Amino acid sequence: MSMKIERDRLVKVSELHTDTSKWLEASQDGPLFILRHGTPAAVLIGIDAFEELLDRVRLKADLERREQQSRGVISLEELQKRHAHSRSK
């Protein structure tokens, strides 16, 4: 997966150490990509974005759980079709 990262959202580790408060505040406006030796090493996000991400992960897990549970349940119509099909063999 490829994503476009704006240059003003890239922060060197040394800059993060120098002015942590500034970058913590900036993370509230969107993710910051922390660079180590010019390569993205981590992402810093604000607490609101983190909570939204957790909500989405929980929702996805809940939907997947419900889908798995529903796979074990079939409608009466489907059961009748299967039964009719097996009897015709």
N, C-alpha and C positions, 0 to 999 in steps of 0.2 A: 504494500500500500504506500502510495506516494502522496505527500502533501506539500503544499507551497507554504513556506515559512517566511514571514516578513522580516527584513533585516533588523528592525527595531525591537523584535521579539527574541533576538539572539543575545545571550549574555555569557561572557567568559567567566569561568570560575573565579578568576582573580578580581573581576569587577563585582561579582556577587559578594566576595569577602570584604571588599573595600566599602561598599555601601548597601548592606543587606536590607536595611529599612526601605530604601528607595525601591529595590527590586521586589520586596514583599508587597509594597503598595501597588507597584505596576502589575503584579500578578493578578490583582483583582479585576483588571481590564481584559484579561485573556492570558492564555498560557505563555510562559517564558521558557525558552529552550536553552538549557545550560550547556555551554561548550567546554570540553576538555581537550586541549591540543587541537582545536578547530573542528572537533567532531561532537555532534550532539550526544550528551551523556545522561541527561535527565530533563524532566519537565517540571516546572514549578507552576502550580495552579492555585487560585484563591479558594477559600473555604466554600464559597457558594458553588463554584464550579465542581469542587470535589463532592459536595453533598448531592448535586444534580447527577453526577456520574454514578455515585452509589445508588441513587434511586433508580436510575436506568438499568444498572446491573441487577438489582433486586427484582425489578419488573420483568426483565428478560428471563431470569431464573424462574420466576413464578409462572410465566407463560410457558416455558419449556416443561416445567413440572406438570402443569395442567394438561399440556398436549400429550405428554407421556401417559398420564392417567386416563385420558380420554381414548387412547389407542386400544385400551383393553375393553372398551364399551362399544358395542355395535347396536344399530337400530334393529327393531323387530323386522322391518322390511328387508334389511340386508341379511339377517339370519334366515328368513324365509327363502330368499334368493339362493343362498348358499345350500340350504337343505334341498331345495328343488333341483339344483344343479348336481348335487352329489347323488340324488336318487335316479337321475336320468342316465348316469354312467353305467 
